[in-house]
Amino acid sequence: MLSHFLLMVLYALLVSLFFTLLWRRERKEQVKLFLQLFLGMVGGGLLVAWLMYPFPSGPPAPIP
Amino acid sequence: MAEPVENPAPQPVARAEGNPLAAIALALLVPGLGHVYLKRWQRGLAFLLLILASLAIGCMLGGNLYRPEGGQPLSYLATAGAMGVGLPYFILRYALEYSGDVMGAGYEYGSAFLLTAGLMNWLLVLDAWDIVRGKKE
């Protein structure tokens, strides 16, 4: 079952892979850039979510 | 006194064989095809898979395949972005009559995936252009 978090991870995975292949040729550099992008996006998303935690939320929306 | 920092100029890369216009046209038509034409098989196929995956996820979530809407200037910009994916955009829009599910819970996520697929392919077109000009490997 999909969730907001899973979709965010999936999106970060696709975009990180894309830019890794686009910008780097050597395997070691690819791994480094992939980890930077992927962890940056997922970590950044979690950080923003944490900062937004005090704000009131609306009714939960189901994800198909 | 500090020693001057060496900053070597980037090494020139051998120009890829192929017609620049054909490379761009193919890259615009099908994601990754420009790279395949320039004999970057693995990268081309990887890009094709990534962009198709993004499209498939966007469609499964019922995202918006942007199209121009009168009175909404940003929709033209979004359409230009989404159309970057090339042939798949027109297949989805005209052959499959895909329109998304504006009431679906995954609508916003799906729209992001669909738009991202188009924008990624615009970058691939520029990448193919750089390769054929010898600016990139």
Backbone of each chain as ProteinMPNN parsed JSONL, in Angstrom:
{"seq_chain_A": "MLSHFLLMVLYALLVSLFFTLLWRRERKEQVKLFLQLFLGMVGGGLLVAWLMYPFPSGPPAPIP", "coords_chain_A": {"N_chain_A": [[0.843, -1.199, 0.0], [0.507, 2.203, -0.829], [2.055, 5.099, 0.563], [2.378, 8.465, 1.838], [5.01, 8.842, 2.575], [6.336, 6.721, 1.292], [5.902, 7.383, -1.375], [7.336, 9.744, -1.514], [9.919, 8.786, -1.073], [10.176, 7.158, -3.315], [10.053, 9.026, -5.371], [12.319, 10.57, -4.769], [14.228, 8.611, -5.177], [14.021, 8.058, -7.972], [14.66, 10.59, -9.093], [17.198, 11.056, -8.008], [18.674, 8.928, -9.072], [18.485, 9.596, -11.768], [19.861, 12.103, -11.979], [22.326, 11.308, -11.069], [23.203, 9.552, -13.084], [23.257, 11.364, -15.124], [25.131, 13.309, -14.462], [27.525, 12.154, -13.514], [30.238, 9.9, -14.274], [32.054, 7.999, -13.362], [32.044, 5.11, -11.278], [32.484, 5.259, -8.471], [32.172, 7.969, -7.906], [29.589, 8.229, -8.747], [28.149, 6.735, -6.878], [28.631, 8.252, -4.601], [27.464, 10.756, -5.254], [24.835, 9.926, -5.671], [24.054, 9.071, -3.12], [24.293, 11.479, -1.718], [22.325, 13.067, -3.0], [19.971, 11.523, -2.709], [19.744, 11.028, 0.08], [19.755, 13.649, 0.893], [17.373, 14.647, -0.211], [15.363, 12.977, 0.935], [15.972, 13.261, 3.655], [15.75, 16.047, 3.863], [13.041, 16.324, 3.284], [11.912, 15.007, 5.488], [12.826, 16.673, 7.487], [11.523, 19.091, 6.924], [8.92, 18.191, 7.283], [9.015, 17.643, 9.997], [9.43, 20.203, 11.013], [7.002, 21.267, 10.364], [5.327, 20.037, 12.039], [4.068, 21.209, 14.41], [1.995, 22.653, 13.283], [-1.532, 22.799, 12.692], [-3.258, 19.983, 11.335], [-5.198, 18.962, 8.48], [-8.106, 16.956, 7.662], [-7.239, 13.491, 7.314], [-6.053, 12.305, 4.175], [-6.872, 9.646, 2.091], [-4.591, 7.451, 0.449], [-4.421, 5.991, -2.697]], "CA_chain_A": [[0.0, 0.0, 0.0], [1.316, 3.406, -0.936], [1.9, 6.108, 1.597], [3.053, 9.707, 1.485], [6.456, 8.654, 2.75], [6.832, 5.827, 0.233], [5.92, 8.141, -2.632], [8.451, 10.686, -1.436], [11.14, 8.006, -1.255], [10.185, 6.723, -4.713], [10.369, 10.216, -6.168], [13.726, 10.888, -4.504], [15.023, 7.557, -5.805], [14.042, 8.271, -9.419], [15.369, 11.828, -9.421], [18.609, 10.882, -7.65], [19.272, 8.056, -10.085], [18.564, 10.341, -13.024], [20.944, 13.081, -11.955], [23.59, 10.587, -10.929], [23.605, 9.084, -14.416], [23.458, 12.521, -16.002], [26.252, 14.169, -14.066], [28.751, 11.448, -13.14], [30.556, 8.745, -15.116], [32.777, 6.977, -12.604], [31.16, 4.421, -10.338], [32.651, 5.743, -7.1], [31.557, 9.298, -7.835], [28.139, 8.046, -8.9], [27.604, 6.302, -5.582], [28.712, 9.395, -3.679], [26.45, 11.756, -5.608], [23.511, 9.345, -5.445], [23.757, 9.115, -1.678], [24.089, 12.881, -1.341], [21.026, 13.541, -3.506], [18.87, 10.75, -2.139], [19.609, 11.313, 1.516], [19.412, 15.069, 1.009], [15.942, 14.85, -0.49], [14.541, 12.308, 1.95], [16.239, 13.928, 4.936], [15.159, 17.388, 3.791], [11.592, 16.175, 3.397], [11.58, 14.682, 6.882], [13.097, 17.862, 8.289], [10.413, 20.025, 6.704], [7.745, 17.604, 7.938], [9.196, 17.813, 11.447], [9.215, 21.623, 11.314], [5.577, 21.574, 10.194], [4.556, 19.218, 12.981], [3.187, 21.959, 15.303], [0.846, 23.242, 12.6], [-2.702, 21.896, 12.696], [-3.438, 19.25, 10.071], [-6.579, 18.766, 8.033], [-8.52, 15.531, 7.723], [-6.311, 12.653, 6.54], [-6.492, 11.933, 2.839], [-6.421, 8.279, 1.754], [-3.764, 7.29, -0.754], [-4.855, 4.746, -3.353]], "C_chain_A": [[0.883, 1.256, 0.0], [1.039, 4.353, 0.218], [2.613, 7.367, 1.126], [4.567, 9.523, 1.547], [7.035, 7.792, 1.631], [6.909, 6.572, -1.095], [7.07, 9.138, -2.652], [9.775, 9.961, -1.682], [11.284, 7.572, -2.713], [10.599, 7.873, -5.629], [11.849, 10.572, -6.007], [14.641, 9.871, -5.183], [15.152, 7.792, -7.308], [14.887, 9.492, -9.791], [16.868, 11.7, -9.114], [19.324, 10.008, -8.683], [19.481, 8.812, -11.386], [19.766, 11.289, -13.014], [22.305, 12.431, -11.754], [24.096, 10.126, -12.289], [23.927, 10.249, -15.344], [24.771, 13.234, -15.71], [27.557, 13.451, -13.787], [28.949, 10.226, -14.021], [31.235, 7.625, -14.321], [31.914, 6.427, -11.47], [31.235, 4.991, -8.916], [31.979, 7.109, -6.926], [30.038, 9.211, -7.964], [27.5, 7.674, -7.569], [27.554, 7.474, -4.604], [27.609, 10.411, -3.981], [25.04, 11.221, -5.351], [23.12, 9.437, -3.973], [23.495, 10.545, -1.211], [22.694, 13.361, -1.752], [19.875, 12.847, -2.787], [18.655, 11.075, -0.667], [19.247, 12.777, 1.749], [17.926, 15.314, 0.801], [15.054, 14.222, 0.586], [14.711, 12.99, 3.307], [15.626, 15.319, 4.975], [13.649, 17.34, 3.936], [11.156, 15.887, 4.823], [11.783, 15.894, 7.79], [11.951, 18.876, 8.157], [9.145, 19.508, 7.39], [7.816, 17.813, 9.452], [8.938, 19.269, 11.843], [7.735, 21.992, 11.229], [4.704, 20.86, 11.225], [3.629, 20.038, 13.884], [1.945, 22.519, 14.616], [-0.325, 22.267, 12.591], [-2.858, 21.238, 11.329], [-4.925, 19.139, 9.759], [-6.96, 17.321, 8.192], [-7.561, 14.696, 6.879], [-6.892, 12.267, 5.204], [-5.994, 10.529, 2.538], [-5.59, 8.288, 0.488], [-4.183, 5.977, -1.405], [-3.773, 3.681, -3.293]], "O_chain_A": [[1.867, 1.345, 0.734], [-0.062, 4.396, 0.767], [3.357, 7.345, 0.145], [5.301, 9.992, 0.677], [8.097, 8.098, 1.089], [7.869, 6.411, -1.849], [7.701, 9.348, -3.688], [10.64, 10.455, -2.404], [12.378, 7.613, -3.276], [11.401, 7.695, -6.546], [12.541, 10.842, -6.989], [15.699, 10.227, -5.7], [16.252, 7.733, -7.859], [15.723, 9.429, -10.692], [17.703, 12.183, -9.878], [20.437, 10.315, -9.109], [20.523, 8.686, -12.029], [20.586, 11.274, -13.933], [23.32, 12.949, -12.22], [25.274, 10.287, -12.61], [24.765, 10.132, -16.238], [25.442, 13.707, -16.627], [28.613, 14.082, -13.819], [27.989, 9.593, -14.461], [31.01, 6.445, -14.586], [31.174, 7.152, -10.806], [30.219, 5.182, -8.249], [31.307, 7.363, -5.926], [29.301, 10.003, -7.376], [26.463, 8.214, -7.181], [26.576, 7.661, -3.881], [26.909, 10.868, -3.078], [24.165, 11.947, -4.879], [22.004, 9.828, -3.632], [22.592, 10.793, -0.412], [21.978, 13.976, -0.963], [18.934, 13.489, -2.32], [17.539, 11.358, -0.23], [18.521, 13.103, 2.688], [17.299, 16.081, 1.531], [14.119, 14.85, 1.083], [13.738, 13.262, 4.011], [15.054, 15.727, 5.985], [13.045, 18.178, 4.606], [10.171, 16.44, 5.311], [11.023, 16.116, 8.732], [11.481, 19.438, 9.146], [8.396, 20.274, 7.997], [6.814, 18.119, 10.099], [8.313, 19.542, 12.868], [7.267, 22.898, 11.919], [3.49, 21.06, 11.27], [2.496, 19.615, 14.116], [0.955, 22.827, 15.279], [-0.132, 21.055, 12.495], [-2.617, 21.863, 10.296], [-5.78, 19.211, 10.642], [-6.221, 16.541, 8.791], [-7.114, 15.155, 5.828], [-8.074, 11.94, 5.099], [-4.808, 10.248, 2.712], [-5.863, 9.052, -0.437], [-4.288, 4.956, -0.725], [-3.968, 2.574, -3.795]]}, "seq_chain_B": "MAEPVENPAPQPVARAEGNPLAAIALALLVPGLGHVYLKRWQRGLAFLLLILASLAIGCMLGGNLYRPEGGQPLSYLATAGAMGVGLPYFILRYALEYSGDVMGAGYEYGSAFLLTAGLMNWLLVLDAWDIVRGKKE", "coords_chain_B": {"N_chain_B": [[53.782, 33.882, 1.26], [50.976, 32.724, -0.44], [50.775, 29.815, -2.479], [49.822, 29.81, -5.921], [46.666, 28.452, -6.725], [46.198, 25.526, -8.514], [44.275, 25.308, -11.386], [43.235, 23.455, -13.562], [42.335, 23.576, -17.005], [39.281, 22.224, -18.343], [39.52, 19.056, -19.898], [39.344, 18.611, -23.404], [36.743, 16.782, -24.978], [36.347, 14.042, -27.156], [34.411, 14.536, -30.056], [31.163, 13.182, -30.459], [30.14, 10.737, -32.834], [27.748, 11.477, -35.279], [24.708, 13.042, -36.393], [23.938, 16.255, -35.288], [21.344, 17.412, -35.269], [19.723, 15.21, -35.694], [20.261, 13.762, -33.394], [19.17, 15.414, -31.424], [16.508, 15.528, -32.244], [15.729, 12.837, -32.025], [16.143, 12.468, -29.31], [14.204, 14.136, -28.316], [11.957, 12.888, -29.259], [11.722, 10.228, -28.217], [12.428, 9.341, -24.917], [15.82, 9.017, -24.077], [16.548, 7.998, -26.532], [18.144, 9.637, -28.064], [20.609, 9.394, -26.802], [21.093, 6.706, -27.253], [21.329, 6.752, -30.023], [23.701, 8.149, -30.176], [25.418, 6.248, -29.437], [25.548, 5.726, -26.736], [24.578, 3.438, -25.202], [23.918, 2.093, -22.756], [23.418, 4.189, -20.927], [21.368, 5.499, -22.279], [19.319, 3.566, -22.294], [18.953, 3.279, -19.567], [18.045, 5.835, -18.883], [15.697, 5.863, -20.361], [14.202, 3.88, -19.03], [13.992, 5.031, -16.469], [12.516, 7.36, -16.959], [10.195, 6.341, -18.118], [9.294, 4.885, -15.949], [8.718, 6.93, -14.169], [6.65, 8.16, -15.566], [4.775, 6.062, -15.617], [4.207, 5.686, -12.89], [3.156, 8.192, -12.307], [0.829, 8.108, -13.886], [-0.515, 5.95, -12.751], [-1.157, 7.025, -10.328], [-2.991, 8.815, -11.078], [-2.339, 11.384, -11.937], [-2.062, 14.803, -13.2], [-1.864, 15.34, -16.614], [-0.445, 17.822, -18.004], [-2.057, 20.416, -19.866], [-2.677, 23.157, -22.139], [-4.556, 25.813, -20.725], [-7.048, 28.186, -21.081], [-6.667, 31.487, -19.838], [-5.011, 30.736, -17.814], [-1.935, 31.262, -17.458], [0.29, 29.875, -16.436], [-0.263, 27.268, -16.989], [0.529, 26.887, -19.575], [3.254, 26.908, -19.405], [3.663, 24.68, -17.773], [2.645, 22.757, -19.47], [4.498, 22.842, -21.549], [6.66, 21.834, -20.169], [5.753, 19.23, -19.481], [5.351, 18.169, -22.018], [7.863, 17.687, -22.817], [8.549, 15.071, -22.594], [8.018, 13.864, -24.921], [7.036, 11.604, -27.481], [5.543, 9.747, -25.809], [3.915, 11.505, -24.332], [2.042, 12.422, -26.216], [0.898, 10.047, -26.993], [-0.306, 9.25, -24.607], [-2.073, 11.375, -24.254], [-3.634, 11.641, -26.638], [-3.98, 9.108, -27.962], [-4.564, 7.321, -25.872], [-6.244, 8.849, -24.472], [-5.814, 9.893, -21.916], [-6.54, 11.522, -18.9], [-6.196, 11.989, -16.247], [-7.06, 12.044, -12.711], [-8.733, 14.194, -11.107], [-10.009, 14.222, -8.672], [-8.843, 12.255, -7.28], [-6.823, 10.893, -4.606], [-4.161, 10.722, -5.096], [-3.541, 12.641, -6.903], [-1.976, 15.088, -6.867], [0.582, 14.116, -6.274], [0.927, 12.393, -8.447], [0.849, 14.229, -10.557], [3.221, 15.571, -10.112], [5.076, 13.542, -10.642], [4.553, 13.093, -13.384], [5.114, 15.585, -14.546], [7.772, 15.835, -13.833], [8.918, 13.777, -15.328], [8.766, 14.824, -17.917], [10.376, 17.121, -17.66], [12.809, 15.96, -17.029], [13.416, 14.754, -19.429], [13.805, 16.982, -21.063], [16.23, 17.843, -20.055], [17.767, 15.715, -20.863], [17.784, 16.084, -23.591], [19.339, 18.374, -23.815], [21.675, 17.293, -22.794], [22.308, 15.383, -24.747], [22.837, 17.124, -26.811], [25.113, 18.415, -25.819], [26.861, 16.239, -25.815], [27.097, 15.608, -28.52], [28.309, 17.856, -29.418], [30.756, 17.617, -28.337], [31.23, 18.508, -25.783], [30.696, 17.005, -23.61], [31.205, 13.68, -22.331]], "CA_chain_B": [[52.841, 34.088, 0.154], [50.324, 31.463, -0.814], [51.017, 29.387, -3.86], [48.6, 29.868, -6.732], [45.944, 27.181, -6.816], [46.097, 25.052, -9.904], [42.897, 25.136, -11.852], [43.416, 23.042, -14.954], [41.181, 23.716, -17.896], [38.693, 20.912, -18.642], [40.065, 18.406, -21.086], [38.351, 18.472, -24.468], [36.249, 15.42, -25.195], [36.15, 13.775, -28.586], [33.025, 14.7, -30.499], [30.483, 11.931, -30.78], [29.728, 10.637, -34.229], [26.303, 11.565, -35.455], [24.148, 14.322, -36.796], [23.402, 16.94, -34.098], [19.888, 17.594, -35.338], [19.095, 13.888, -35.512], [20.393, 13.401, -31.976], [18.197, 16.193, -30.657], [15.154, 15.118, -32.635], [15.458, 11.524, -31.438], [16.048, 12.645, -27.853], [12.901, 14.749, -28.042], [10.885, 11.972, -29.648], [11.625, 9.144, -27.219], [13.463, 9.533, -23.902], [16.99, 8.136, -24.14], [16.879, 7.569, -27.893], [19.273, 10.464, -28.509], [21.832, 8.791, -26.276], [21.29, 5.442, -27.969], [21.823, 7.152, -31.349], [25.098, 8.561, -30.01], [26.126, 5.035, -28.979], [25.585, 5.632, -25.265], [23.466, 2.489, -25.072], [23.516, 1.814, -21.37], [22.815, 5.382, -20.342], [20.104, 5.741, -22.974], [18.302, 2.63, -21.81], [18.679, 3.608, -18.159], [17.209, 7.038, -18.88], [14.367, 5.472, -20.85], [13.51, 3.165, -17.953], [13.676, 5.966, -15.382], [11.446, 8.288, -17.36], [8.956, 5.564, -18.252], [8.837, 4.56, -14.591], [8.103, 8.143, -13.627], [5.361, 8.315, -16.257], [3.85, 5.004, -15.194], [3.773, 5.975, -11.519], [2.273, 9.362, -12.395], [-0.477, 7.694, -14.428], [-1.182, 5.087, -11.769], [-1.678, 7.885, -9.264], [-4.027, 9.685, -11.653], [-1.835, 12.761, -11.998], [-2.489, 15.669, -14.294], [-0.995, 15.501, -17.776], [-0.774, 19.233, -18.235], [-2.431, 20.918, -21.184], [-2.944, 24.591, -22.019], [-5.904, 26.215, -20.332], [-7.247, 29.614, -21.254], [-6.715, 32.273, -18.609], [-4.035, 30.238, -16.829], [-0.644, 31.303, -18.172], [1.244, 28.871, -15.947], [-0.56, 25.964, -17.582], [1.322, 26.778, -20.811], [4.61, 26.55, -18.97], [3.619, 23.284, -17.306], [2.446, 21.906, -20.653], [5.795, 22.754, -22.228], [7.478, 20.912, -19.379], [5.256, 17.852, -19.591], [5.518, 17.707, -23.401], [9.267, 17.333, -23.01], [8.717, 13.62, -22.61], [7.966, 13.475, -26.33], [5.963, 10.761, -28.017], [4.641, 9.219, -24.775], [2.928, 12.524, -23.955], [0.965, 12.464, -27.21], [0.194, 8.753, -26.916], [-1.189, 9.308, -23.436], [-3.106, 12.407, -24.381], [-4.543, 11.479, -27.774], [-4.33, 7.707, -28.25], [-5.173, 6.693, -24.695], [-7.161, 9.85, -23.913], [-5.57, 9.99, -20.486], [-6.844, 12.879, -18.413], [-5.943, 12.103, -14.812], [-8.21, 11.957, -11.808], [-8.567, 15.376, -10.265], [-10.566, 13.951, -7.338], [-8.07, 11.183, -6.646], [-5.923, 11.326, -3.534], [-2.782, 10.772, -5.591], [-3.499, 13.587, -8.036], [-0.841, 16.016, -6.784], [1.806, 13.33, -6.409], [0.998, 11.917, -9.831], [1.201, 15.364, -11.413], [4.657, 15.83, -9.916], [5.821, 12.504, -11.371], [4.39, 13.294, -14.827], [5.852, 16.789, -14.935], [9.205, 15.549, -13.675], [9.344, 12.965, -16.471], [8.977, 15.735, -19.044], [11.53, 17.993, -17.395], [14.022, 15.151, -17.111], [13.78, 14.534, -20.828], [14.386, 18.229, -21.584], [17.647, 17.829, -19.678], [18.442, 14.722, -21.709], [17.989, 16.7, -24.916], [20.513, 19.24, -23.671], [22.826, 16.417, -22.6], [22.644, 14.834, -26.068], [23.421, 18.25, -27.557], [26.476, 18.586, -25.304], [27.673, 15.091, -26.245], [27.365, 15.676, -29.96], [29.225, 18.978, -29.633], [32.041, 17.301, -27.728], [31.378, 19.156, -24.475], [30.582, 15.962, -22.592], [31.575, 12.352, -22.795]], "C_chain_B": [[52.26, 32.747, -0.313], [50.605, 31.125, -2.265], [49.719, 29.468, -4.652], [47.965, 28.483, -6.85], [45.835, 26.781, -8.276], [44.634, 24.814, -10.261], [42.94, 24.737, -13.318], [42.138, 23.191, -15.766], [40.617, 22.333, -18.185], [39.234, 20.354, -19.946], [38.987, 18.298, -22.163], [37.994, 17.007, -24.68], [36.029, 15.233, -26.685], [34.669, 13.896, -28.948], [32.421, 13.348, -30.842], [30.116, 11.93, -32.255], [28.219, 10.729, -34.313], [25.888, 12.973, -35.816], [23.535, 15.022, -35.581], [21.883, 17.073, -34.109], [19.152, 16.28, -35.128], [19.145, 13.489, -34.047], [19.348, 14.131, -31.137], [16.775, 15.747, -30.964], [14.798, 13.774, -31.996], [15.311, 11.615, -29.927], [14.703, 13.253, -27.473], [11.753, 13.778, -28.291], [10.658, 10.892, -28.582], [12.742, 9.345, -26.194], [14.6, 8.518, -24.04], [17.426, 7.766, -25.542], [18.035, 8.391, -28.464], [20.593, 9.883, -28.035], [22.132, 7.466, -26.977], [21.858, 5.736, -29.358], [23.303, 7.539, -31.289], [25.956, 7.456, -29.399], [26.382, 5.029, -27.476], [24.434, 4.72, -24.856], [22.97, 2.359, -23.639], [22.822, 3.011, -20.745], [21.448, 5.66, -20.974], [18.994, 4.842, -22.448], [17.941, 2.923, -20.353], [17.769, 4.838, -18.072], [15.781, 6.708, -19.338], [13.566, 4.806, -19.733], [13.086, 4.126, -16.835], [12.501, 6.858, -15.745], [10.127, 7.544, -17.55], [8.4, 5.185, -16.882], [8.14, 5.764, -13.971], [6.729, 8.384, -14.257], [4.335, 7.308, -15.747], [3.324, 5.277, -13.783], [2.805, 7.16, -11.519], [0.885, 9.0, -12.896], [-1.237, 6.827, -13.424], [-1.809, 5.912, -10.641], [-2.755, 8.831, -9.774], [-3.615, 11.14, -11.737], [-2.299, 13.508, -13.233], [-1.444, 15.679, -15.396], [-1.304, 16.891, -18.326], [-1.098, 19.527, -19.692], [-2.794, 22.39, -21.031], [-4.4, 24.873, -21.644], [-6.011, 27.729, -20.426], [-7.329, 30.341, -19.916], [-5.761, 31.805, -17.533], [-2.658, 30.15, -17.49], [0.332, 30.216, -17.716], [0.982, 27.487, -16.541], [0.216, 25.773, -18.888], [2.745, 26.343, -20.473], [4.655, 25.079, -18.543], [3.445, 22.334, -18.486], [3.762, 21.74, -21.405], [6.712, 21.799, -21.478], [7.053, 19.472, -19.574], [5.453, 17.291, -20.997], [6.953, 17.309, -23.703], [9.478, 15.835, -23.101], [8.543, 13.041, -24.015], [6.765, 12.635, -26.701], [5.018, 10.211, -26.94], [3.575, 10.22, -24.339], [1.746, 12.469, -24.916], [0.197, 11.145, -27.25], [-0.793, 8.78, -25.748], [-2.364, 10.245, -23.68], [-4.12, 12.098, -25.485], [-4.948, 10.027, -28.024], [-5.054, 7.076, -27.069], [-6.185, 7.599, -24.0], [-7.053, 9.924, -22.385], [-5.857, 11.411, -20.008], [-6.593, 13.042, -16.915], [-7.224, 12.048, -14.003], [-8.091, 13.073, -10.777], [-9.097, 15.161, -8.847], [-9.773, 12.893, -6.577], [-7.099, 11.719, -5.603], [-4.487, 11.454, -4.019], [-2.56, 11.788, -6.693], [-2.253, 14.478, -8.006], [0.488, 15.27, -6.94], [1.995, 12.895, -7.865], [1.402, 13.031, -10.789], [2.689, 15.669, -11.312], [5.49, 14.805, -10.688], [5.739, 12.74, -12.883], [5.182, 14.506, -15.31], [7.359, 16.544, -14.85], [9.727, 14.723, -14.844], [9.639, 13.856, -17.67], [10.214, 16.606, -18.851], [12.842, 17.213, -17.478], [14.414, 14.96, -18.575], [14.296, 15.812, -21.489], [15.87, 18.277, -21.253], [18.433, 16.821, -20.523], [18.704, 15.268, -23.106], [19.235, 17.587, -24.864], [21.789, 18.411, -23.506], [23.283, 15.827, -23.937], [23.32, 15.91, -26.923], [24.869, 18.479, -27.12], [27.388, 17.456, -25.787], [28.059, 15.237, -27.713], [28.277, 16.861, -30.297], [30.602, 18.725, -29.023], [32.283, 17.977, -26.398], [31.303, 18.142, -23.335], [30.928, 14.63, -23.215], [30.358, 11.539, -23.185]], "O_chain_B": [[52.986, 31.78, -0.544], [50.666, 31.988, -3.141], [48.641, 29.222, -4.112], [48.653, 27.481, -7.048], [45.442, 27.564, -9.14], [43.879, 24.194, -9.512], [42.715, 25.559, -14.206], [41.029, 22.966, -15.282], [41.372, 21.364, -18.266], [39.385, 21.059, -20.943], [37.848, 17.936, -21.869], [38.84, 16.119, -24.574], [35.584, 16.144, -27.384], [33.796, 13.412, -28.226], [33.072, 12.487, -31.434], [29.823, 12.97, -32.845], [27.503, 10.128, -33.513], [26.604, 13.946, -35.582], [22.689, 14.435, -34.907], [21.222, 16.872, -33.091], [18.106, 16.23, -34.481], [18.18, 12.94, -33.516], [18.721, 13.544, -30.255], [15.945, 15.607, -30.066], [13.692, 13.599, -31.486], [14.474, 10.937, -29.33], [14.135, 12.923, -26.432], [10.717, 13.834, -27.628], [9.537, 10.685, -28.117], [13.899, 9.506, -26.582], [14.364, 7.312, -24.111], [18.538, 7.276, -25.739], [18.819, 7.883, -29.266], [21.579, 9.879, -28.772], [23.288, 7.151, -27.258], [22.768, 5.044, -29.815], [24.059, 7.288, -32.227], [27.061, 7.697, -28.915], [27.328, 4.397, -27.004], [23.454, 5.157, -24.253], [21.781, 2.496, -23.35], [21.774, 2.876, -20.114], [20.494, 6.013, -20.28], [17.879, 5.294, -22.191], [16.78, 2.827, -19.957], [16.832, 4.866, -17.274], [14.801, 7.202, -18.781], [12.398, 5.128, -19.519], [11.97, 4.044, -16.323], [11.602, 7.081, -14.934], [9.066, 8.052, -17.187], [7.186, 5.166, -16.68], [7.1, 5.629, -13.327], [5.776, 8.761, -13.576], [3.184, 7.652, -15.481], [2.133, 5.116, -13.518], [1.782, 7.145, -10.835], [-0.117, 9.516, -12.4], [-2.452, 6.957, -13.27], [-2.844, 5.548, -10.081], [-3.363, 9.564, -8.994], [-4.454, 12.033, -11.622], [-2.848, 12.931, -14.172], [-0.277, 15.986, -15.152], [-2.298, 17.094, -19.023], [-0.501, 18.969, -20.613], [-3.171, 22.834, -19.946], [-5.332, 24.263, -22.168], [-5.163, 28.458, -19.91], [-7.977, 29.871, -18.981], [-5.698, 32.398, -16.456], [-2.269, 29.105, -18.01], [1.109, 29.699, -18.518], [1.875, 26.641, -16.593], [0.526, 24.645, -19.27], [3.348, 25.523, -21.166], [5.569, 24.339, -18.909], [4.018, 21.245, -18.507], [4.102, 20.641, -21.844], [7.459, 21.039, -22.094], [7.885, 18.594, -19.804], [5.691, 16.095, -21.166], [7.23, 16.672, -24.719], [10.49, 15.383, -23.636], [8.874, 11.883, -24.268], [5.636, 12.911, -26.295], [3.804, 10.209, -27.143], [2.455, 9.83, -24.011], [0.59, 12.469, -24.491], [-1.007, 11.126, -27.509], [-1.952, 8.388, -25.883], [-3.506, 9.93, -23.345], [-5.324, 12.273, -25.292], [-6.12, 9.742, -28.27], [-6.048, 6.374, -27.251], [-6.884, 7.186, -23.075], [-8.053, 10.004, -21.671], [-5.456, 12.382, -20.649], [-6.765, 14.136, -16.378], [-8.326, 12.01, -14.55], [-7.452, 12.928, -9.735], [-8.673, 15.851, -7.919], [-9.999, 12.663, -5.389], [-6.618, 12.848, -5.702], [-3.69, 12.193, -3.441], [-1.513, 11.795, -7.341], [-1.556, 14.603, -9.013], [1.395, 15.726, -7.638], [3.083, 13.015, -8.429], [2.19, 12.819, -11.711], [3.336, 15.986, -12.31], [6.49, 15.157, -11.314], [6.741, 12.604, -13.585], [5.836, 14.459, -16.352], [8.119, 16.999, -15.705], [10.849, 14.938, -15.304], [10.642, 13.668, -18.359], [11.001, 16.797, -19.778], [13.858, 17.736, -17.937], [15.595, 15.0, -18.919], [15.138, 15.741, -22.384], [16.679, 18.703, -22.078], [19.598, 17.039, -20.853], [19.72, 14.954, -23.726], [20.076, 17.547, -25.762], [22.849, 18.778, -24.013], [24.478, 15.773, -24.229], [24.259, 15.626, -27.666], [25.745, 18.708, -27.953], [28.548, 17.69, -26.126], [29.209, 15.014, -28.091], [28.937, 16.865, -31.336], [31.511, 19.54, -29.182], [33.418, 18.022, -25.923], [31.788, 18.396, -22.233], [30.944, 14.466, -24.435], [30.492, 10.388, -23.6]]}, "name": "protein", "num_of_chains": 2, "seq": "MLSHFLLMVLYALLVSLFFTLLWRRERKEQVKLFLQLFLGMVGGGLLVAWLMYPFPSGPPAPIPMAEPVENPAPQPVARAEGNPLAAIALALLVPGLGHVYLKRWQRGLAFLLLILASLAIGCMLGGNLYRPEGGQPLSYLATAGAMGVGLPYFILRYALEYSGDVMGAGYEYGSAFLLTAGLMNWLLVLDAWDIVRGKKE"}
